[in-house]
Amino acid sequence: MEIRYIFENNQRWVNEKLKTDKDYFKKLSLGQKPHILYIGCSDSRVSTEELMGAQPGEVFVHRNIGNMVPNTDMSAMSVINYAVSHLKVQHIVVCGHYYCNGVKAAMQSADLGILNPWLRNIRDVYRLHKAELDTVTDEEEKYKRLVELNVQEQCVNVIKTPDVQRAIKERQLTVHGWVFDVHSGALIDLKIDFEKILENIMEIYRIV
């Protein structure tokens, strides 16, 4: 996309919205009440609201390389805190995608400079699930399976946080793990059993 066209595109978008509802932006300025926190990858091919069919104000979004939720990342932790404790979202979605360059890079033995500490989080997922992944002989299938396992482990990281534990206990907040298939455009629900995860990790990670 040429940068010079962006403001023209924006004005067309504004005109289209006002044509449908002359008070559209006035209503939008009154605040937000999203029901979903979406944690996804920064990949430019993954358009969050578009692939979900969501409108502005319906989804609170956090994106980074590899859809990660490290407990040392203050950005991710702050987003979860604000979305859960202040916006009172009812669902948290961690969404990875097949053909993720971050996951692919983590599978390679290469020094990637400043990316090393970030990608180590994905390499840790590989280490945790090495026995399963080593049984997969097809490299593309192994790569896709690591994408899925990474989503699963990031859901675990979400559940470890006190805001989420409290919201699950007090108002039945739910956590979901999805994968976006770039090849087909389909969203895949990994059917993460977050209640079982919660039960299994509570001995060590119970906070509230």
Stockholm file with secondary structure:
# STOCKHOLM 1.0

chainA/1-208         MEIRYIFENNQRWVNEKLKTDKDYFKKLSLGQKPHILYIGCSDSRVSTEELMGAQPGEVFVHRNIGNMVPNTDMSAMSVINYAVSHLKVQHIVVCGHYYCNGVKAAMQSADLGILNPWLRNIRDVYRLHKAELDTVTDEEEKYKRLVELNVQEQCVNVIKTPDVQRAIKERQLTVHGWVFDVHSGALIDLKIDFEKILENIMEIYRIV
#=GR chainA/1-208 SS CCGGGHHHHHHHHHHHHHHHCTTHHHHHTTCCCCSEEEEEECCTTCCHHHHHTCCTTSEEEEEETTSCCCTTCHHHHHHHHIIIIISCCSEEEEEEETTCHHHHHHTSCCCCGGGHHHHHHHHHHHHHTHHHHTTCCSHHHHHHHHHHHHHHHHHHHHHTSHHHHHHHHHHCCEEEEEEECTTTCCEEECCCCHHHHHHHHHHHHCCC
#=GC SS_cons         CCGGGHHHHHHHHHHHHHHHCTTHHHHHTTCCCCSEEEEEECCTTCCHHHHHTCCTTSEEEEEETTSCCCTTCHHHHHHHHIIIIISCCSEEEEEEETTCHHHHHHTSCCCCGGGHHHHHHHHHHHHHTHHHHTTCCSHHHHHHHHHHHHHHHHHHHHHTSHHHHHHHHHHCCEEEEEEECTTTCCEEECCCCHHHHHHHHHHHHCCC
//
